[in-house]
Amino acid sequence: MKVPKRASLGAQRPCRSLSVSCQHRRIGQPNVTLYSGSVWLRHLRPSSEPIAATGGLVTLRLTVIGTGYLGATHAACMAELGFEVLGVDVDKEKIDSLSRGELPIHEPGLPELLRKHTESGRLRFTTSFEEAGAFGDVHFIAVGTPQRAGEHAADMTYVDASVAAIARAATKDSLIVGKSTVPVGSARRLKGLVADESPDGVTVNFAWNPEFLREGFAVEDTLRPDRLVIGVDSDAAEATLREVYADAISRDTPFITTDFETAELVKVAANAFLATKISFINAFSEVTETVGGNIRTLADAIGLDARIGRRFLNAGIGFGGGCLPKDIRALQARVSELGLDSTMRFLNEVDEVNLRRRDRAVHVAETLLGALEGKRVAVLGVAFKPNSDDVRDSPALDVAARLFNSGADVSVYDPAANANAAKRYPRLNYVDSMETAVADADLVMLLTEWSEFVISDPTELGAMVAHKRMFDGRNVLDHEKWNAAGWDIVSLGHKSELLELAAANQRVTQHWE
């Protein structure tokens, strides 16, 4: 094993527990208050200001290892900021597609950036780690960390392989920066891997810089982040990342410098908190469905408490996607490995509440329709959230598939996710418009809150369906408006006389049978 090398641009030093810098250059900008042991940040996001690409002033060259959702977004946005960027992936078909300016994912604003910078030559793609090692001053690791087969723990295969490959390929002093979501303790281990694999005479520093992207808003979140968090153990690594993120820092973006472990935990802690908040309101929706009450008003009232806030207090069929479900399970697995079995046990209940909402949606359909065999059900939306084509662990797609498996004739329409959903559940009937989906439907189920569904005209849709029954799985429709148009509407978190009557009728029918 080689002896780890010292940074060429700055001495190694014990990392301070937390430091925050935020430059204020505009009149009226709120201050950042730093307390001992914690940070209270009041930050005005200047979204009206244009992003200024720095063009020829940028000297660092960047590589992004992994060109999936995170990697493609990061690469294109860094090019927009003026950097020369090289995207790296072992999938040649993906590399060829990206090189042509073709994006395999749905993300607003990203196709335009990709085409702009592949055409200008500022953004290129390759399958060669050797080319990347010679090109880059900073190498971002943006590969996936899926769950291990048959387990909840994160699979670090892709991260380990990428870090080792780019460290071996480095031909000049450089910095490797992890962005993937990983189990705490990974960064420190990977730093040792970098020291083992990097060539003699070449100094390769290491840092961790978690991403906080929201699907559907990833370009905005990359160009105008709410905060930047870096885990480093050298002044050289911090200085390099300050240069990379100079534009955001100049816009008063909070820049938090900490150790590896804290940087790793920031991402999983944020996701665990958001998942808990969603399941919290969904647990209360189970109560209001039983005793009565208005779950929206309850959420509004809770959300007015500044300590809580209204965001993510939306009762419905629950969360999904490639992050929250995976990350809370991986976190539980990791703390169990650390001997802290009971520490995150509450996340089991967060997960269970979330999955019960899917059961409830299927139960509503069965109650309203009786036996599902041969009944026509229109499913509006199968992406896990609007403005995305991501169907990973999508509650909407799960519900649609379960209805189909129970014998229902399911027609699915999603503005962006039909193709991805068809790869997972090809037997569903995917159609190209909302009108086609609802034609002659016995029940319409709104499962992803795309705007075109939320603003749809109940009178117009009412003329197309066989029966005016609507399940509002996201609590986004105006019930009074739909009731006035003759619809029976049911949503999670609201006690329903219609459901009670339907259930009673089923019990009577079953008794006489």
N, C-alpha and C positions, 0 to 999 in steps of 0.2 A: 504493500500500500504506500502511495506517495504521501509525503508530509504536506498537509494543506498549506497553500501559499498565501502570503500576505497580500493585501490589496495594493496595487501599484499606485493608486491615486489617493489613498488615504489609509491611515493606520486602523487596524482592528480596534474596536472598543466595545465595552459592555453597552448594550443598547439601553437607552433610558426607557422607563416603563411606559411613558406616553408623552409625546409632544405634539402640539398643534400650532400650525402657523397659518395665518390668513391675512393677506395684505389688503388694505382698504384704500382704494384709490378714487372712489367716487363720493361726492358729497351726499350725506344722508344714508350711507350704507350702515346697517346695524353692526354692532361690535360683536366680537367673540369673547366670551367670558370663560376663563380657565380656572377651575377649582382644583384643589388638591385631590388627586385620585379619580377625578371624573371631569367630563367636559359638558358644558352647556352651550350649545351652538345656536345662535339665532342668525339665520342666513337668508338673505333675499336673493332669489335666483334671478339673474338679469336676463331673462329669456328674450327680451326685445333686442338685445345687442347682437350684432352679427358675429359669427365666428371668423376670425381673421387668420387665414392660412399664412404661415410665415415664409413660405416659398424658399428662396435661396439662403435665408438666414439659418436654416436648420442644417446642422452638420452630422448629427447622429443618424445612422441607418438602422432600421428596425427589421426584425423578422418576427413572424407570428407562426408558431408551430401548432398545426391543427386549424382547419378552415371550415369547421362547422359553424353553428349559429354564433357562438362567442368569437371564434377566430376570424371569420369573415367580417363581422361587424367591427372588431377592433382594428383589423388591417385597413379596411376602407376608411374608417374615421381617422386613423393616424395619418393616412395619405392626405386626407382633407386638411389636416393641420400642417401639412407641408413636408412631412417626412417621406423619404424614399423607403418603401416597404416591400418585403419579400414574404409572401405567404408560402408555407411549407405543409405538404400533406403526402401521405403514402398512397392515397387514392388518386391514381392518374386520371381517371375519368372526371373526378371532381375538379382536379387542377385544370384540366383542359377546358371544362365548362366555365370556371371562374376566369380563366385567361381570355375567354371570348366575351366576358362581361355578363355571363348568364348566371343567375343566382338560383339555387335549388330550394330556397326557403322564402316564406312570405314575411317581409319586414319593411314597413313603410319607410321610404327614403333611402333604403340601402341599395336597391338596384341602380338608382341614379348615381350614387357615389361610386359604386363599383365600376360602372361604365365610364364615368368621367375620368377616373384615375388609371384604369387599365389602358384607356385610349391615350392618355397623356404620357404613359410610361412610368409614372410615379409608383404604381402598384403592379407588381408582377407575382407570378406563382411558379412553384417548382416542386418536384419530388425529391430533390437532391439536398441532403443535409450537408454535404461537402460545400455546395454552392452557398448554402445559408451560413455555414461557419465562417467562410471567407468574407461574406457580405456584411453581416450584422455586427453592430456595436452593442445592441440590446436584443435579446431573444425572449419573446413572450411565449409561455407555454399555455395553450388554450385547448387542450384535448379533453375528452370526456372522462368522467369517473363514475361509470355505471355501478349498480349493485352487483356484487359477486353472484354467480349463478347459485340459486338456492339459498342465498343469505341476504341479510340486510346491510352488511358491511360494504364499504366502497371498494371497488376494484381499481387498484393503482397501476395496473399493467401499462396503460397508455402513457400515463404521466412519467413513470419510471423510464420507460423506453425512450420517450422523447427527450427527457433531461439528459440521459446518458448519451444519446446519439448526438445532440447538439454540443455537449461538452467535449466529446471526442473530436468533433469536426472543427472546433474553434481554432483559428489560426492567428488570432490577435486577442489582446486583452479585451474582455467584454463582460456583460452582465446578463445572467439568466433570471427571468422574472416569472414566477408562477402565478397564474390567474385562475386556474381550475379550482373547484370546490373540493377540498381534501380533508381527511381526518386530522385532527390536531396532532402535532408531532411530525407530520410528513415533511415539512420544509426543512427542519433541522437534519432529518435523515437524508433528504435529497441534497443538502449542501455537502454532506460527506461524500455522496455519490459523485457530485461534480468534482470535488477535489481528487477523487480516485481516477476519474475518467479523463480529465482535461490534460492536454499535452504538457510536457516539461517546458518551462520557459514561457508559458502563457498563463496569465492570471484571469480566472473566470470567477467573478463575484456572483452572489446569489441574493435574491430578494423575493418577498411574497407580496402580491398586490391584488387582493380579491376583487372580483367584478360584482356589480350591483345592478345588472341590466334587467329591465322589465320588457318582456316580449311585447312587441307592438310599439315600444318607445325606445328601442335599443340605441338608435342613432342619437337621439336627444340625450339619453343617459350617458353616452360615451363622450359626446362633445361638450355637454354641460352637466357634469356629474354633481350630485348633491354633496358628495364628499369623496376624498381620495384617502385610502388607507394603505400604508406600506409597512411591511415587516422587514427589517434589515438588521445587520450586525456590523456594518461598516459605514464610515462616512462616505466612502467612494460610491457605494450603492445608492445611498440617499441622494447624493449630489447628482448622480446620473438620472435618477427618476424625477428629481426636481426639474432637470432640463427637459426631459420628455414631457412633463405635464406643466411646463411653464405657462402655456396659454390659460389653462384652468386656474392655476395659482394666481395669475394676474387678474382673474375675474373674481377673486375673493373666495374661491372654493376652499372649504376647510381641508387642510392637508395634515393628516394624522400619521406621525412616524412612531412606530412601536416595534415590539419584538416579533419573531416569527409566530409564536403560539397565539398571541393576541390577534394578529392579522388573520390567521386561519380561522379563529373562533368568531370573528366579527361577522363573517358571511353566514355561517351555520346558525349562530345565535339570532341574527336578524330573521332568517327564514323560519326558525323554530318559533319565534315570537309571532310572526305573521300568521303562521299555521294555527297557533294557539288562539289568536284573536278571531280567526274565521270560525274555528270549531266552538269557541265560546259563544258566539251569537247563534250558531246553529244548535247548540245544546239548549239555549233558551227558546229557540223556535220550537223544539219538541214540547216545551212547557206550554207555550201559547197556543200550539195546535190542540192541546188537551183542555186547557182551562179558559181559553179565549184571550183576547188582547191583540194589539197590533204590533207585530215585530218590527216594522219599519219605524214606528213612532218610538218604540223602546230603544232602538239603535240610535235614532236621532238624539234622544234625551241623554243617553249614555255618552254619545260622541261629543256633546256640548261641553263635557268636562275636559278641560285642556290637558289634563293628565292622561286622558285616554284617546280622544280624537275619533272622528267618524269613519275614517278610511278603514277598509277591510272588515267593517261591521255590517256585512251584507248577507243576510240569511239566504240560503239556496241549496243547490245540490252539492256544494262543497268544492274544495280545491283539487287541482291535478297538475299536470305538466311534468317536465323533466327535473324540477328542482325541489319544491316543497315536500312532496311525499318521500322522494328518495333521500333528501337531506335529513329529515327528522328521523328516519329509520337508521341511516348511517351514523348519525350522532348517538343514538341509543346504543348501537353496536360498539362504537368506539369507547364510550364511557364504561361500558361493560368490560371491554378489554383492559381498561385501566383499573378495574376492581371497584367501580362506582355504580354497581348495578341499579341501585335505587334512585340515583341522582336525577335521571331524566325519565323516570317511570311514568310521569304524568303525560309524556308524549305518546304513550300507548293509547291513552284515552282520547287524546287529540286525534290520533289516527282513526280510532274506532268510531268516534262521533262523525268524522268526515265520511267514512264508508257507509255509515247508517243512512246518511242522506240519500245515497243512491238507492238503497233498499226502499226508502220511503217513496221515492219517485216511481219506482216500479209498482209499489203497493197502490199508489194513487191511481195509476192506469188500470190495474186489475180491479180496483173498487169501482171505478167509473164505468168500465166496459164489461165487467164480468169476465167470462172466459175470453182470453185474448185471441184464441184461434180464429183466423180469418178477419179480424178487425183491422181497419186501416188506421195507422198511426203516422202522423206527420211529425218528424223530428226537425226542429229548426236549430241548427248549430251542433257541431260535433267537436270543434276545437276546444281545448281546455279553457280558453279565454278568447274574447273578441280581438280583432286585429292581429291574429296569428293563425298559422296553419298547423300548429303543433297539436298532435292528438295523443302524445305520450301520457299515459295514466289519466286520460280525459274522462271525467265523470259523465259527460254528455254521451260520448261514444260508448261507454260501458253500459249506460242505461239503454241506449238504442239497441245494442247487441243482445241484451237480456230480454228485451221485449220481443225481438225477432226469434230468439231461442224458445220463447213461450208461445210461439205460433202467430204472432201479429204480422201483418203486412206493413213493413216499415219503409216509408219514403223519407230520405234524408237530403236536406239542403244546407250547405255551409258555404258562405261566399269565398272561402279560401282553402278549407281543409278537406274537401271531398276526396281529392286524390290520395292524400296521406291516409285518410280513414279507410279508403277502399283497399289499401295495401294490407291493413290489419283485419278488416272485416269485409271481404269482397262480396259476400252474399246479400248485404243490404242493398236496397234500391236507391242509388244516388241520382239526384236530379239536378237540373241546372237553374232552378228558380224557386222562390218561395211559393209562387202561385201553383207550379206543377206539384210541389210537395203536398200542399194542403188540399188539392182537388179530391173531393169525395171522402175526405178524412172523417173518421168517427171521433178522433181526438187529435188535437194539435198540442205538441209539447215544445215549449220554448226552453232550450237547455243551454244555449250560449247567447249572451246578450249583445249580439251585433246590432248596430244602430238601426239597420233597415227593419229588423224585427220589432224593435222597441217603438218605432214611429209608424208601424204599419197601421192601416185603416181597418178597424174591426168590421165596419159595414161591408167594405169591399171583400174582405176575406170571408165574411159570413155567407156571401152569395156563392162561394166556391166549395164549401165543406158540406159533408152529409149531415153532421151534427155540430152545433156550436158549443164545443167543449174545449177549453183551453187550460193547460197546466203551465203556469208561469214558474218555471224552475229557478228563476233568478230574481224574483220580486222586483221586476222593472216595469211592469205594465200598470196603466191607470185602470184599476178595477171598475170604478164607477163608469168610465167611458165604455169599457167592454161589456159590462152588464147592461148599459143603456142600449147597446147594439144587439142585445138578445143573447149574449154569450153566458154560459156557465163557466166561471173561472175559479180555479183552485191554485193556491200557491203555498209553499212551505212556510210555516210560521204563523198561519192563520187558521183558526178553527173554522171548519166548513160544514154547514148544514147539508150541503149537497152530498158530501162524502158520507156523512152520518146516515142520510136517507138511503143512499146507494148501498151502504153496508147493511142497513136494516133489511132492505129488499132482498139482498143476497141471502141473508140468514133465513128469511121466510121461504124463499125458493128452495134452499137446501133442505129445510125442514120438511116440506111437502114432497120433495124428491125421495 
